Amino acid sequence: MILKQLRLSKHLTQAQLAMMSGLNIRTIQRIEQGHTPSLESLKCLAAALDTDINTLREASFMTDKHTQSHPLPLWLRIWFFLGTFQSQPDRPLLSRLERVLHGFGLVFCLLGLFSEAALVGGLLLLINGYFISYCKYMGDKFAIW
């Protein structure tokens, strides 16, 4: 697994990984761009990512050129646009939107005990919340953050 994928699988930014490993953020960026890390950097990264050095050595530290040279697939950009009116939203926006939709959806479903319209509205909000959850999943899968 490449360094960027390891970092993203732990939901870490480059700055967070740099702070956890004690390395400079520029060092993290260089390694993710394909530069060969020193043994000391490997030890720091292995400790921060809770893995061993051999795993990091076996992995190619080259970033995935296929995902960076091509933009997101058209269907995924449309999918994101339907959910957020942005072709490539950031993960924190999707997380906030997901929490808001699920929260209000639950409230409106509870109000549905008194009004059918509130129940329908609550169900629609919950469906949209799950749609945004799926958008977040696809963003993680395509490593776009």
Summary of the structure (lengths in Angstrom):
residues: 145
radius of gyration: 19.9
end to end distance: 17.4
largest distance: 65.1
contacts: 398
relative contact order: 0.11
helix: 71%
strand: 0%
